[in-house]
Amino acid sequence: MTERMITNGNVELWTEEFGDPAHPPVLLVMGSMSQGVLWPDGLVGRLAAAGRRVIRYDHRDTGRSSAIDFEADPYTWADIKDDVLAVLDAYGIDRAHIVGHSAGGLLGQWIAAEQPERVLSLTVIGSSPLGRGEGVTLMRALMGEEPRPGELPRPNREFIEHFGRAAVSPPAPDRRSQIDFAIETARVLHGPAIPFDEDEQRRLEEHIFDRDRDPATVANHRLAAMSDSTFEPVGALARIEAPTLVIEGTHEPAKPGHGALIAEEIAGAELLVVEGMGHTLPPQVHEPLARAILAHTS
């Protein structure tokens, strides 16, 4: 395990590498507003022990990567996508197996569609189909609007109520309030099928909060999405040629049924449904996830 800071222009990105550099490279891309350490050590360790060179990293405005003054130096999701490639370039990797969770899966789809020469394979976990306006669907749901024809399946009721309350009454900026809110968010995302370990989640959220350069700047990811007219290019999935594995849990609360839609649009894609999994990656799903990713990247 080796930590390393790399740069993309004036942006610093924290990265961490596991396994033998001679082994096939697997780049783990976490979702929006999420640090790289949310890729669990248990899952990462399984992949590295089985012969993969595994890299995880913090997006800009998360964790130990740069905290940015968005008003002075705005950016878009195209820049966040370029950060993915900057990590590969810094490690001298021409092509990698990309594994993306949630919005990280959208980034993986985007790169696979536009720069196929960089992608050995694509694995998408708990994500939505690129180009279908997932963010718009969520916003309409939170505003209480009725579903529209052709709209993506909406998050479940508990998800909508939780984030609806947060929009009206956001948590206070102090450490305890922020950590308590993160735990409740994790509980909603976790789903009901697998027991939720609140004590372990608190330890994780404390670690996440304390390693963040500036916890407030994570909201810049939302500003970047709203200002980016290039994000989610329509029709991109039909251009993806990389072998693609789509993974979704049976209790996915945020993007229910979206995995099947991705698999339908990418030629030859495989869909794996993991029993009990929600939108998080608890220890109970590490073995089936690792087994599937290892088979797909072999």
Buried (B, 14 or more C-beta within 10 A) or exposed (E): EEEBBBEBEEBBBBBBBBBEEEBBBBBBBBBBBBBBBBBBEBBBBBBBEBBBBBBBBBBBBBBBBBBBEBEEEBBBBBBBBBBBBBBBBBBEBEBBBBBBBBBBBBBBBBBBBBEBEBBBBBBBBBBBBBBBBBBEBBEBBBEEEEEEEEBBBBBBEBBBEBBBEBEEEEBEEEEEEBBBBBBBBBBBBBBEEBEBBEEEBBEBBBEBBEBBBEBEBBEBBEBBBEEBEEBBBEEBBEBBEBBBBBBBBEBBBBBBEBBBBBBEBBEEBBBBEBEBBBBBBBEBBBEBBBEBBBEBBE
